[in-house]
Amino acid sequence: MPIAFAYTLIVLLIITSIILTLLILLHRGKGGGMSSMFGGGVSSSLAGSSVAEKNLDRYTVLVSVIWFACIIGLGLWLKQAIPSAS
C-alpha cells in the first residue's frame, strides 16, 4: 500500500483524537467524580434538553468508531509495511 494511505490515517487519527476529546469534555457529569470536586456538581440548564445529550452521545460514538478504525488500519498497514524477522 502507498505511504499516502498511512499519512491519511495519521491525519485522520489526529483530527478524530482532538474531536473525541472535545466531545467527551462536553458531556455532563453524572456522579460524584472529579467534576463535582471542582464545582461541576451544581446543576445548570446549559446542556439543554435530553435530545441534545442523545445527539452528543451519538456523535461521540461515531467519532470513536472512526478513531478505532484508524488505529486498526494503521496497525495493519504497519504490519504489512514492516516484514517480521522470523
Backbone as CSV, one residue per row, in Angstrom:
resi,resn,N_x,N_y,N_z,CA_x,CA_y,CA_z,C_x,C_y,C_z
1,MET,0.835,-1.183,0.000,0.000,0.000,0.000,0.881,1.249,0.000
2,PRO,0.400,2.288,-0.615,1.220,3.509,-0.677,1.346,4.192,0.685
3,ILE,2.383,4.987,0.791,2.655,5.699,2.040,1.614,6.788,2.280
4,ALA,0.975,7.271,1.227,-0.061,8.301,1.379,-1.228,7.779,2.216
5,PHE,-1.475,6.481,2.148,-2.528,5.870,2.961,-2.224,6.012,4.445
6,ALA,-0.971,5.788,4.802,-0.561,5.908,6.206,-0.653,7.350,6.675
7,TYR,-0.212,8.289,5.834,-0.303,9.699,6.211,-1.749,10.146,6.364
8,THR,-2.618,9.653,5.499,-4.040,9.971,5.606,-4.616,9.440,6.910
9,LEU,-4.256,8.214,7.263,-4.736,7.640,8.520,-4.205,8.399,9.737
10,ILE,-2.953,8.831,9.673,-2.374,9.574,10.790,-3.067,10.923,10.967
11,VAL,-3.304,11.627,9.865,-4.005,12.918,9.941,-5.422,12.717,10.459
12,LEU,-6.119,11.700,9.953,-7.470,11.412,10.420,-7.473,11.019,11.892
13,LEU,-6.453,10.308,12.317,-6.326,9.912,13.727,-6.131,11.130,14.625
14,ILE,-5.311,12.063,14.205,-5.092,13.278,14.994,-6.365,14.113,15.074
15,ILE,-7.053,14.269,13.954,-8.289,15.064,13.935,-9.356,14.422,14.801
16,THR,-9.542,13.101,14.666,-10.567,12.439,15.472,-10.195,12.415,16.951
17,SER,-8.906,12.386,17.266,-8.492,12.431,18.679,-8.883,13.760,19.313
18,ILE,-8.653,14.846,18.588,-8.999,16.168,19.109,-10.513,16.311,19.246
19,ILE,-11.246,15.888,18.224,-12.710,15.989,18.268,-13.279,15.110,19.375
20,LEU,-12.736,13.908,19.529,-13.217,13.000,20.575,-12.961,13.579,21.963
21,THR,-11.819,14.195,22.150,-11.527,14.828,23.436,-12.521,15.942,23.734
22,LEU,-12.801,16.767,22.736,-13.761,17.855,22.933,-15.172,17.337,23.197
23,LEU,-15.572,16.293,22.483,-16.912,15.735,22.696,-17.050,15.131,24.090
24,ILE,-16.011,14.478,24.566,-16.065,13.892,25.908,-16.134,14.990,26.961
25,LEU,-15.406,16.073,26.740,-15.445,17.169,27.699,-16.790,17.895,27.708
26,LEU,-17.543,17.803,26.619,-18.858,18.439,26.558,-19.927,17.689,27.337
27,HIS,-19.683,16.418,27.636,-20.678,15.638,28.362,-20.876,16.179,29.773
28,ARG,-22.085,16.047,30.237,-22.425,16.490,31.587,-22.000,15.422,32.589
29,GLY,-21.443,15.850,33.711,-21.040,14.916,34.749,-22.254,14.298,35.420
30,LYS,-22.199,12.995,35.684,-23.364,12.310,36.251,-23.059,11.651,37.579
31,GLY,-22.050,12.092,38.256,-21.737,11.429,39.511,-20.902,12.319,40.398
32,GLY,-20.352,11.725,41.407,-19.526,12.470,42.337,-18.065,12.344,42.004
33,GLY,-17.740,12.487,40.743,-16.356,12.335,40.323,-15.584,13.626,40.413
34,MET,-14.622,13.753,39.516,-13.750,14.927,39.515,-14.519,16.204,39.194
35,SER,-15.576,16.108,38.388,-16.301,17.318,38.015,-17.009,17.940,39.213
36,SER,-17.497,17.123,40.128,-18.179,17.678,41.292,-17.194,18.213,42.324
37,MET,-15.949,17.755,42.280,-14.938,18.261,43.202,-14.631,19.728,42.930
38,PHE,-14.686,20.101,41.656,-14.312,21.459,41.271,-15.524,22.317,40.950
39,GLY,-16.668,21.999,41.518,-17.849,22.831,41.326,-18.717,22.420,40.172
40,GLY,-18.434,21.306,39.551,-19.255,20.849,38.439,-20.523,20.155,38.883
41,GLY,-20.680,19.948,40.185,-21.864,19.277,40.695,-23.086,20.171,40.749
42,VAL,-22.912,21.463,40.531,-24.033,22.389,40.532,-24.829,22.163,39.266
43,SER,-26.110,21.932,39.406,-26.918,21.626,38.233,-27.286,22.904,37.511
44,SER,-27.139,22.877,36.197,-27.488,24.032,35.386,-28.174,23.558,34.125
45,SER,-28.817,24.468,33.446,-29.547,24.100,32.232,-28.764,24.467,30.982
46,LEU,-27.457,24.535,31.060,-26.654,24.885,29.902,-26.589,23.746,28.884
47,ALA,-26.740,22.515,29.334,-26.629,21.377,28.432,-27.844,21.236,27.532
48,GLY,-28.952,21.839,27.878,-30.134,21.767,27.044,-30.992,20.568,27.375
49,SER,-31.731,20.132,26.388,-32.668,19.032,26.602,-31.969,17.690,26.493
50,SER,-32.742,16.657,26.735,-32.173,15.311,26.642,-31.898,14.925,25.195
51,VAL,-32.566,15.591,24.238,-32.304,15.312,22.823,-30.880,15.741,22.467
52,ALA,-30.456,16.873,23.007,-29.088,17.329,22.753,-28.083,16.356,23.356
53,GLU,-28.379,15.826,24.524,-27.483,14.864,25.164,-27.406,13.566,24.361
54,LYS,-28.542,13.125,23.820,-28.549,11.908,22.995,-27.751,12.117,21.707
55,ASN,-27.904,13.291,21.099,-27.133,13.578,19.889,-25.644,13.651,20.188
56,LEU,-25.295,14.216,21.325,-23.901,14.275,21.726,-23.341,12.870,21.931
57,ASP,-24.149,11.991,22.504,-23.732,10.594,22.669,-23.515,9.921,21.315
58,ARG,-24.420,10.184,20.389,-24.299,9.575,19.055,-23.051,10.059,18.339
59,TYR,-22.785,11.357,18.409,-21.588,11.903,17.771,-20.317,11.341,18.415
60,THR,-20.348,11.186,19.728,-19.185,10.646,20.426,-18.918,9.204,19.999
61,VAL,-19.961,8.409,19.886,-19.800,7.014,19.454,-19.317,6.959,18.011
62,LEU,-19.867,7.803,17.146,-19.453,7.811,15.740,-17.984,8.184,15.595
63,VAL,-17.554,9.221,16.276,-16.154,9.642,16.182,-15.235,8.591,16.802
64,SER,-15.676,7.936,17.877,-14.832,6.909,18.486,-14.699,5.679,17.589
65,VAL,-15.735,5.339,16.829,-15.641,4.218,15.881,-14.660,4.567,14.764
66,ILE,-14.713,5.803,14.263,-13.767,6.240,13.231,-12.340,6.225,13.783
67,TRP,-12.172,6.698,15.034,-10.862,6.714,15.675,-10.313,5.288,15.800
68,PHE,-11.169,4.357,16.241,-10.759,2.963,16.401,-10.407,2.338,15.055
69,ALA,-11.166,2.649,14.010,-10.871,2.118,12.678,-9.526,2.640,12.168
70,CYS,-9.211,3.888,12.494,-7.902,4.437,12.108,-6.772,3.710,12.812
71,ILE,-6.962,3.406,14.084,-5.941,2.678,14.842,-5.714,1.292,14.231
72,ILE,-6.799,0.578,13.953,-6.697,-0.760,13.367,-6.069,-0.692,11.974
73,GLY,-6.519,0.256,11.154,-5.973,0.394,9.803,-4.496,0.720,9.802
74,LEU,-4.080,1.600,10.703,-2.667,1.953,10.785,-1.832,0.777,11.279
75,GLY,-2.370,0.016,12.213,-1.662,-1.172,12.693,-1.502,-2.221,11.615
76,LEU,-2.557,-2.444,10.831,-2.472,-3.408,9.729,-1.511,-2.935,8.650
77,TRP,-1.523,-1.626,8.380,-0.598,-1.092,7.383,0.845,-1.265,7.841
78,LEU,1.117,-0.978,9.105,2.473,-1.134,9.629,2.913,-2.593,9.622
79,LYS,1.987,-3.481,9.902,2.319,-4.919,9.887,2.699,-5.372,8.490
80,GLN,2.024,-4.832,7.491,2.325,-5.205,6.119,3.578,-4.495,5.617
81,ALA,3.798,-3.258,6.045,4.932,-2.470,5.546,6.251,-2.931,6.148
82,ILE,6.222,-3.391,7.402,7.440,-3.832,8.072,7.374,-5.347,8.223
83,PRO,8.083,-6.083,7.379,8.028,-7.542,7.484,8.695,-8.033,8.773
84,SER,8.166,-9.097,9.304,8.712,-9.642,10.554,10.027,-10.343,10.294
85,ALA,10.853,-10.414,11.338,12.176,-11.007,11.218,12.137,-12.528,11.213
86,SER,11.074,-13.123,11.751,11.034,-14.576,11.833,10.448,-15.240,10.635
